[in-house]
Amino acid sequence: MLIELDLNINDAEALLRHRIEHQLNSGEFRENARQREALGTVAAAINDAMSPEQEHAN
């Protein structure tokens, strides 16, 4: 599944900070793992999109 986000730099950086600072605790190990993986994927995509190499490619 491909999801495109149109984020300005401030919003992207805020999401990355939230990913780092937020501690998952749903009370269920598997749900926490799924959320951690999903947030990690989003954070990696944002980091990739914000990389200098990606800016030159656009």
PECORSUL-V484132 format. One record per residue. N is the residue number from 1. RES is the residue in one letter. PHI is phi in whole degrees, 0 to 359 (999 if undefined). PSI is psi in radians with two decimals (999 if undefined). NEAR is the number of other ideal C-beta (glycine too) atoms within 12 Angstrom. Layout:
n:N res:RES phi:PHI psi:PSI near:NEAR
n:N res:RES phi:PHI psi:PSI near:NEAR
This chain:
n:1 res:M phi:999 psi:2.34 near:5
n:2 res:L phi:250 psi:2.20 near:5
n:3 res:I phi:238 psi:2.21 near:11
n:4 res:E phi:256 psi:2.37 near:8
n:5 res:L phi:241 psi:2.42 near:14
n:6 res:D phi:251 psi:1.58 near:9
n:7 res:L phi:248 psi:2.46 near:18
n:8 res:N phi:280 psi:2.92 near:13
n:9 res:I phi:299 psi:-0.67 near:14
n:10 res:N phi:295 psi:-0.73 near:11
n:11 res:D phi:293 psi:-0.71 near:15
n:12 res:A phi:298 psi:-0.79 near:24
n:13 res:E phi:295 psi:-0.64 near:18
n:14 res:A phi:296 psi:-0.73 near:17
n:15 res:L phi:297 psi:-0.72 near:25
n:16 res:L phi:295 psi:-0.72 near:25
n:17 res:R phi:298 psi:-0.74 near:14
n:18 res:H phi:299 psi:-0.73 near:17
n:19 res:R phi:301 psi:-0.70 near:25
n:20 res:I phi:286 psi:-0.73 near:15
n:21 res:E phi:275 psi:-0.47 near:12
n:22 res:H phi:281 psi:2.27 near:17
n:23 res:Q phi:256 psi:2.11 near:12
n:24 res:L phi:284 psi:2.37 near:21
n:25 res:N phi:203 psi:1.28 near:11
n:26 res:S phi:280 psi:-0.18 near:13
n:27 res:G phi:92 psi:-0.14 near:9
n:28 res:E phi:237 psi:2.15 near:11
n:29 res:F phi:304 psi:-0.83 near:12
n:30 res:R phi:295 psi:-0.70 near:12
n:31 res:E phi:295 psi:-0.73 near:14
n:32 res:N phi:300 psi:-0.74 near:17
n:33 res:A phi:296 psi:-0.74 near:14
n:34 res:R phi:297 psi:-0.78 near:15
n:35 res:Q phi:296 psi:-0.73 near:21
n:36 res:R phi:298 psi:-0.76 near:20
n:37 res:E phi:295 psi:-0.77 near:16
n:38 res:A phi:297 psi:-0.79 near:18
n:39 res:L phi:294 psi:-0.61 near:23
n:40 res:G phi:296 psi:-0.68 near:19
n:41 res:T phi:295 psi:-0.76 near:17
n:42 res:V phi:297 psi:-0.77 near:22
n:43 res:A phi:297 psi:-0.73 near:25
n:44 res:A phi:297 psi:-0.72 near:17
n:45 res:A phi:295 psi:-0.72 near:23
n:46 res:I phi:295 psi:-0.80 near:28
n:47 res:N phi:301 psi:-0.76 near:20
n:48 res:D phi:298 psi:-0.77 near:17
n:49 res:A phi:294 psi:-0.51 near:25
n:50 res:M phi:270 psi:-0.08 near:23
n:51 res:S phi:291 psi:2.56 near:15
n:52 res:P phi:303 psi:-0.61 near:11
n:53 res:E phi:297 psi:-0.70 near:11
n:54 res:Q phi:292 psi:-0.65 near:14
n:55 res:E phi:297 psi:-0.64 near:11
n:56 res:H phi:288 psi:-0.47 near:7
n:57 res:A phi:284 psi:-0.42 near:9
n:58 res:N phi:276 psi:999 near:9
